[in-house]
Amino acid sequence: MAELERTRVTLPAAVGCLYELRLYPDGRLHYDTLSGNLKELTGLSDADVNASFASGQFPHIRNLSEDFLPSIYESARQLTPWVRDLNIVNPHTQRELWLRIHGIPRRLEDGSVVWSGLMTDITDLKRSEAQLRQVVEALTLSEAHLKVALDSARMFAWDLDLRTGRWVTTAPLEEFYGVPAEEIDFTSATGSLVAVHPDDVPVVVAGRQRAIETGEPMCYEFRGRVPAADGSTRWFATRGTVIYDDAGRPVRIVAVTSDITERKRAEAEREAFYRQMLEAQKWESLGVLAGGVAHDFNNLLTVILGGAGLTRRAVGASPVVNMYLDQIEQACHRAAELCRQLLAYAGRSQLARTDNDVNAVIQAVVEMLSGHCRAGQQLRMQLAPDLPLIRADPALVRQVIFNLLTNGLEALEGQAGVVTISTERRQIQKGEATKGFVLLPPPGEYVCVCVQDTGIGIPPELHSRVFDPFFSTKFAGRGLGLAAVLGILRSHQGGIRLESQMGQGTLLEIYWPITPREVAKPMQIGEATPLGPPKVLVVDDELYIREVIASTLQEMGYEPLLAAEAEGALTLCRQYLPQIVLAVLDVVMPGMSGDQLLKSLRQLSPALPVIMTSGYTDGRILPSGADRITFLQKPFRPEELMALVRQLLGSKEAA
């Protein structure tokens, strides 16, 4: 949540002022939404701007023209984008700035038209354009002075004679574009295209022709044929003017070309930032939904599973009753597994992190799946020796490996083929290329698991859908599959990379972070035996869950003290604290949550053993190194609760 909020706060500052402008059926114009940095940019408040629309007076706009309002109405009529460059004067500081307003209109059911868009400070751009105009004018005055100015601005000017095709420049093109000098033909108009990326040649030709035919300023952008030293694409922009003779015939083009690679890179970063914000919003919504469903569902399963366990102990060993109870418990476990997958998909699963040998997990899963391969299909392993351990939930590691290999075998579509799984240690550097990454891991060291199949591959248009739940190109989607893999890796701060081409199979790379710190081994749950401390505090907002826990504790010989919320629990604790030997707390409750209640209980009794229970964790984890606190995932059997009670209180008995 904190990361999402930071994204929402920083986005407007990074890209400009977000707005929504509404045109009502009666002709009124009103800004419904203006992000907070409008006043910082212009000195104008929301009320100032809307008052101008109400009065039709715009004293803060220096370049106001008669078609200002008509252009808005025309955009509404045709539902075409509205773009305007406005020279604004800050009423408080008298500072001038240029804003580019860009909006996309949509018509609402009530007849209103709403533009959603962005106001961007283009003052620097306008200054650059003014400088360019000055540079072009200076071309006829002093070529030497012009060359110095252009070189310092990473620009060069050129003059094309449309009658002869000859052209001249103010800078060596082999230095500016990186094109060998012998490839440049200055005697032909097409010779100037040698530095242009082949795919962008039509853009350049069309831009020149349009300026010649219309007399409008020439303006276009294109990619360079020769990449930068780091292999990235170089971008250039050309602005120029067509010069006509007395008869109105075009005779020359005078223009300036500038290197805009850095600007393009900044625009790409802003676009990536915006996509990250949308992705964060999507996963936040999915996480809230999945967590809520799992919490409520696991609470119900806890009642059913607990009731089945207590019934089994109450009625004895009747074979018929036990058979039905077995079926109930099996159904509950399958439903709980579905909840666990749902939480894993949303990246909200409770993680029981331990040190894992990835190679050992792969060997076990491959051995299990080898017997399911069809004739001509093979599972091959290429495992790097001496890999570091990864800190992860072992059950989720197995699930990821199983899902990847199963997906690879299914990609063979019943035909002969090979699925190869390999491992290696990799380093992710800051700023590393992100091509193919579905989930980009943070910089650091990772164990990379690669699964390569020899199937037909995945079409490019489906790459973004591979990790959608229940999506499949082979048959009806039957589960969370790779969607769960994405959620699991997200919850472990790992990464996923996809590479696939039609006819060449698919490569999936999974990045598990290396964590050298040792963690405690998973708790072993054994048979429970009744203990004798008198009172146990039980806090849960679900009545039936309190009753199931109470019945279990009573069978063990304890007296349960039941509370539905935190305040009642604190009252009971103050009243009976000398006799309370254990507290069982639900993590998610109305009002004060379980972890907040835990802090209050620790103030009253720092050494009190505590069992935290929940159907989901909503991202919360138990305090690192907390003494005598453990977590019990809902749904749970009475025997599991008994075992935890014995484990927490056993040391006290021994003392």
N, C-alpha and C positions, 0 to 999 in steps of 0.2 A: 504493500500500500504506500509506503513512504517513497519508494522509487517511482511509482506511478504519479504521485502527487508532485514530485520534483519535475517529472516530465511535463505535466500540465502547466506548471508555473513557468518553466524555462522555455517552452515552445514559442510563445508570443515574442519573447525577447530575442529569440534566435532568428525568427523569420519576419517579424513586423507586427502589425496590428490586425487581428482577426475581427471581422464584422459581419453583421447581417442587416441589410437595408430592405425595408418593406415599402411597396407602393400599394396603397389601399385603393379599392374600387372608386372612391370619391376623388382620387388624384393626390391625396396626401402622401408625403414621403417621410419616413421616420426610421432612424437606426434602432432596431430592437436590441442589438448586441454590439458592444464595442469593447475590446479587451483593454485592460487597465493601462497599458503603456501608451495610449493615444495622447493623454495629457502630457506625458513625458516627452513625446515626440514633437507635439505641436503647440502645447500650452493651452489647448482647447479641451473643455470638458464635454461629456455626452450632451449635457443640456445646451451648451453653446452651439454644437453642430446641429442638433435637432431644431433649435430656435431659428437657425438660418434657413432650414428647409421650410419652416412654418411661415417665415416672413418673406421668403424669396430674396433676401439680401445676404450677400456673402462677402463681407468686408475683409475677411482674412485671406481671400483668394486673389492673388495678384494678376494671374493670367485668365481671369474669368471671361468667357466668350458667350455669345448669344445662344450658341447651340448646346450649352452645358446641360440645362434641364431637358431640352428636346432629345438630347442623345440618350438620356436615361429612359424617357418614354419610348423611344424607338427600340432600345434594347428590350424593354418589357413587351412591346408589341410583337417583335420577331423572336423573342427568347434567345437572343444572341449575347455573347459575353460583352460586358461593359468595361472598357479600359480607358483610363484617363490619367494624364500627368498634370498635377496641380502644383502651382507655386504658392506655398502657404507662408504666411507671416505670423510668427509667434506674437500674440498681443501683449505679452508681458516683457519679452526680451527683445522684440523687433527683429529677431533672427529669422532669416529666410531659409526655407528648405523645400525640397521637391518630394512629393509623394506620388507614387504610382498606385492607382486604385484599380484592382482587377476583381471582377465579380461574375459569378455564373448564376443566371436567373432560373427560377422555377415557379410555375404557377400553382397556387393553392386552390382548394375546392371553393373557397369563398370569393374567388376572383382576384385575390391579392397576388402580387408578384414579389418574391423574396430573392435578393441577391446574396449569396454567401461568398465571401472572398477575403482578400488580404490587401492591406495598405502597407507598402514597402517604401522605406526611405531611400530614394534614388538620387539624393543630393550629389553624392560623389560621382555617380554615373553622369548626371547632367553637367557637372563641372568637367568631366572627362570629354563629353561631347563638345562642350564649348572650346576646350583646349584643342580638340581635333579640328574644329572649324578654323581656329586661329592658325593651326599648323598648315592647313590647306591654303589659306590666304597668304601665309608667309612663304609658300613654295615659290611664288613668282618674285619675291623680294630677295630672298637669300637662301640659296640651296645649301650652303655650308652651315648656316645657323639652323636650318630646318633639320639637317641630318643629325646634328647634336641633340636637338630636342626629341627627335623620333627614337634615336638609339637609347636615350635615357628612359623613355617610356615603353620600351619593347615594342616599337612600331616601325613601319616603314611606309613611305608614300610611293605611289606609282602612277604613271601617266601612259594611257593606251591611246594610240592614234587609230581611230576606227576606219580611217581611209586606207592606211597602209598596213595595218596589223602590227606595226612596230610598237614596242613599249619600253619604258625605262623605269628604273627604281632608284631609290636613295640608299639602298643597302644591298650588300651581296646576299642573294637568296640562298646560296649554299650555307651561309652562316645562320640565317634566320630560320629556314625550313629544314636544313640538314640534307638538302638534295644536291647531288654532285653537279658541279658547274657545267660539265659537258652535256648534261641532259636538258639544260635550259635553252630554249630557242626564243631570242628576243625579236625575231623577225616575223613572228606569227602570233595572232591573238590567242590561239590555243596553246601556245608555248607557256603561257602563264598558268596553265592548269596542271603542269607536271608535278607540283607540290601538293595537289589536292588528293585526298583519299578517293579512290575510284568510285566508291558508292556515293560520294558527295559532289562529283562533277556535275550531274544534272542540276543540283541545287545552285551551284555557282553560275552556271550558264543561264538558268532561268532568272536568277536575281539580276544579272546584267541586262538581259533582254527586257525584263519588266521595266527597269529604270530607263532604258532607251526609248521604249514605246510610250511610257506615261510621263516622263520628265520628272518623276518623283525621285527623292534621294535614294541612292542605292544602298541596300543594307542586307547582309546575309552572313551566316556563320557556317563554318565547315571544319572537318577534321583534316589534319595533316597526313600525308602519305607515310612519312617517316616518324616512328614513335619517339618518345622521349628516352633519355638514357636509362630510366628505370623500367622501360617497356610499356609505360602507360600512354594513352592516346593524347595527342596535343590538339588543342582547339584554337581556331583563329576567327576573328570577326573583321569584316570589311565594310567600311562606310565610305560613300563617295558621291560624286556629282557628274552628270552627263553635261557636256558643253556643246551648244548648238551654234551653227553659223548664222549669218543674217537671213538665210533662206529657211531656217528652221530645221536644217539637217543635222543629225548628231555627228560630231567630228572627233570628240575626245571623251575619255573617261578619266577623271582625276580622283584618286581614292587613297585611303589609308587603311592598312591591314595591321591589326594588333594581335598579340598573343593573349588569349583569354583562358588559357588552361587552368590557372588558379581560380578564376571565377567559376568555371564549370565544375571544378572539384568542390568548391564551397557549396554550389547549388546541389550537387549530388549528396553532399553530407547533410544538408538541410532536408532533402527528400528522404534520406535514410532515417534521419531523426524523426521525421513525421511518421514514417512507416513503423518505426519502433514504438512510438506512442500508441498508434492504433493497435499494434500487436499486444502491447501491455494492457490496453483496455479490454481487448478480447479475452485474454487469459485471466485477467482479474474477474471479469464477469463469469467465465466458465468455472473458475475456482470457487467463487461464492455459491454458484448454483450447485456444483458437485458436492461441496462441503455441506451445504444445507440438507441436500437429499440424503447423503450418507449418514449424517448425524441423526436425523429423524428415523431413518430406516434401521440403523444399527441399534437405536434405543428399543425399537419394537422387537428386533431379533434377540436382544438381550433378555427381554421378558419371556419370549417363546423358549429360547434355549435354557434359560434358568429354570423356567417352569418344568420343562422336560426332565432336566437333571434332578430336580427336587422330587418330581413324581416317581422317577425310577427308584430313588432311595426310599420313598415312602411306601410303595406298593410291593417291594420285594423283587424277586427274580422271575416273575411270570414271563415265560417265553413270548407269548402273544403281545403283552404290553411292551416288553422290551423291543420287539420287532418294530412296533409302531413308533416308539420313542426314538429308535435308531433312525427311522425314516425322517422324523421331525428334525433331529439333530443334523443329519446329512443335508437336508434342504436348507437349514439355517446356515450351515457352513458354505454351501454353494452361493447363497444370497450374500453372505458376508464377503466372499471372494469377489463377487461382482461389484460390491461397494468399494473394495480395495482397489480394483482395476479402475473404477470411476475416479477415485481420488488420485491414483497414479497418473491417469490421463490428464487431470487438471493440475498435476504437480503439487498436490496437497496431502500426499500419503504420509503416514507416520513412519519415520525411518528408524529401523533398528540397526544402526551402523556398526559394522565390524570390519576387521581387515580381511580382504578377499584375495585369493590367488586366482586371477582371471583365467589363466591357462588350465588350472584344475577344473574350474567350472565348465569351460568349453569342452574339455575331454569327457566330462560326465554327460553333458547334453548330447554331444556327438554320438557317444556310445548308445544312448537311449534312442536317438533318432535313426541310427544306421539301419536298424531292422525295418524301418518304414519306407526306405528308399525303393523305388520301382526298378525294374530291370534297366541297366544301363546308366543309372544315376549314381553319383558318388559324392560323398562328403569328405573333403580333404582339409587337413590341418597343416598350417605353417606357423608354428608358435615360436616366438622369440624366447630364448632362454634367459633366466635371471631377471625377469620382469619385476619391478617393484609392486608391492601390494597396493590395492586401492581401498579406500574407506567408503563402504557403501552397504546398503541393505542386501544381505546375501540372497534373499528370496527374490528381490527385484532384479538383481544381477542375473540370476538364472532365468527369470522371465524375459529379460531383454535378449539374452543369447538364444533362448528357445524361439522367441518370436522372429528374430532375424533369420535363423536357419530355416524355420518353417516357411517364412516368406520366400526365401531363396529357392527351396524345393518346389514350392507352388509356382514360382516363376518359370520353371522348366515345363510346366503344363503337361506333365505325364510323359514327356519325351526324354531321351537319353541326354545327359548333361552333367556338369560338375558344379558343385557349390563349394567354394574355397573360403575357409575362415582363417585369418591370420592375425597376429598381434605384433605390436612393436611399441617402443617408447618414443613419444614425440613431444616437441616443444612448440607451444603457440606463442608467437611474439606479438607485441602490441603493434597494431596497424597492419597485421597480416592480411593478405588477400582473402576476401570473404566469398569468393565464387563457389557455389554449390552448397554452402552451409545453410541448412535449415534452422539450426540452432548454433549460434557462434559462441564457443566457450571463451571465458576470460583468459588473459595471458597466464601461462604457467605450464607445468609439466603434466603429461597425461599418458595413460595407457590407451593406445588406439586399437580397437577391434575392427577389422575390415572383413566384410562378407561380400564376395564377388560371385555372381552366378552367370551362367552361359545362356540365359533365357533370351527372349526376343527384345528385351529392353522396354523402357517406358517412354511414350511420346512426350516431347517437351511441354506441351500444354497441360499435361497431367502431373508434372513434377510437384506443383504446389498443393495437389490434392492427395498425394500418397499418404500423408500423415493424418488425413481426416478420419474420424471414427466411422467404421462400417463401410469404408470405401474400398472397392476392389474392381479390377478390370477383368477378373477371371470368372467370378461367379458372385452370387448375391453376398454382400458383406455380412460377416457372421460374428464380428466382435470388434474390440478396440484395437487389437493388433499393433501396428506401427504407431498408432495414436498414443497407446499406452507407453511405448518406447520413448516417444517425444516427451511425455509428461514425466516419466521416470528420470530421464537425463536432465530435464529442467530442474527437478527437485534436488538433484545431486550436483548442480552447477557444472554439468558436462556439456557435450556438444554432439551434433549430428551433421554429417555431410553426405549429400546424395549426388551421384554421377551416373547418368544413364543415357544411352543412345540406342535408337532403334537398330536392331540387328547385332548389337554388341554387348548385350547384357546390362546388368546393373551392379554398381558398387555402392555399398553403404558403409560409412566410417562412423564409429561410435567412440567418443572421447570420454574416458573416465578420469577424473582428477586424482592425482597421487597425493595421499596424505600420510606422511610417515608416522604421525602420532598414533600410539597404541590406544585402543579402546577396550572397554570391558567386554568379555564374552557374553553371548546371549544367556539369559537366565534359564536354567533347567527347571521344569515344573514336574514335580513328583506327586506321589499320593499324599493326600491331606490327612492329618490326624487332629482331633479336637484339642484345642488349647483352652486354658482357663481364665485369662484376664477378664475382668468383669464387663467392661463397657467399650463399645466401638461407635464412633460418630460416623453416621452415614448421611451424605448430603447429595441429593439429586432432585431435579425438578420434575421427574417422571415418577408418579405414584407407584406404578407396578414395578419399576426397577427398584425402588426403595424396598418394596415388599419382598422381592426375590432375594436381594442382598440380606435383608433382615432374617429371612427364613434360613438362609445358608449360615449366617453367623449364629443364630439360635441353635442350629443343629450342632455347631462346634462348641456350644456352651457359653457363648458371649451374650451380653445384653445390648442390643442395638439401640442407639439414640438417633432418631430419624428427624431430618430437617429438609424442607423443600427449597430453602434459599439461604443465602449466606448469613443474614442477620440472625435468623433463628438458630443457625449452627453456632454462631459466636456466643449466643445466649446460653445454649446447652453446654458449650465448652467452658464458659466461666463458672457454670453451676456445678459441673461434674468433673472438671479437669483432673483432679488428683486420681480419679478412677478410670479416666479415658486412656487406653493404651494404643489406640490406632484410629486413624481417620480415613474414610473412603470418600473421595471428592470427585464430582463430575467436573470436567474442565469447562464446558460451555453451559452456562445457566443465565437466566434473565438477571438483570441488575449486576451485582458483583460476581465476576466470573470465578471459576475454580482456582486459577492461579493467583488471583487477587486475594481470595479467601485463604489460600495457603500462606501468603505473606503475613496475614493477620494472625493465623494460628501459630506461625513460627514465633511471633512476638510474645504470644501467651505461653507457648511450650516449644522451645527450640529443638528439643530432641524427639518430639512426637513423630512416630512412623506414619507415613502417608502413602495411600494408593490413589493415583489419579486415573480416572476412567473417562473415555470419550469415544463417540462414534467417528470423530474426525478431530484434527488438531488445528485446522485453519492456519497452518504455518507455525504455530507455537510449539516449542519443545521444552522439556524439563530443564531446570537449571543445571548447568554443567557441574559435575562433581557434587550435586546435592546429596546430603547424607540422609539415608533411610527414606528415600522417595523413589517410587517406581510407577510405571505406567501399565495399565491393563486396557487393551483395545476391546471395545464393544464390537460384536456380541461376545460374551464369554460364558463358559460353563461354570457351575458352582465349584467343581473340582479345581479349576484354575484359580478362582478367588481364594479357596481354602489354602492352596499351595503358596500363594503370595502372602497370605496372612501368616502362615507358618514361617516363611522365609524372613519376613520383617521382624517377627516377634521372637524367633528362635534364639537370637543372640541375647535378648533380654532375659529369657528363661535361663539360659546357660549362666548368665551373670548372677 
